[in-house]
Structure formats: C-alpha cells, structure tokens
C-alpha cells in the first residue's frame, strides 16, 4: 500500500474517532482519496503552485 494511503487512513480514523460517523471508514477513505487526487490533478491547483513558486 502506498504511503499516502496510510496518511489518508490515519486522518480518516482520527476524524471518525473525534466526530463519529455513520458512514463506513472505508467509504470515507475512498471519497477522501478521490477528492485529494482531483485537487492535485486540477488546473487550478497547478496554477496555484506556479504562483507560489514564483
């Protein structure tokens, strides 16, 4: 399992413990991973990073 999945799993586990959830943790992990990949692959994020490193 890639290292980033461990970070996502830990973040989800911590959030579920803190806030509780009726959604299964595995589903939250899938949703969160998908959202993160969508952000990192977006043109807006690419432009944001370009602005930061100028």
Number of C-alpha atoms within 10 A of each C-alpha: 5 6 7 10 13 11 11 17 18 13 14 18 16 12 13 16 10 9 7 10 11 6 9 9 15 12 11 17 18 14 11 16 16 11 12 13 10 12 13 11 11 12 11 11 13 12 10 11 11 10 9 7 6 5
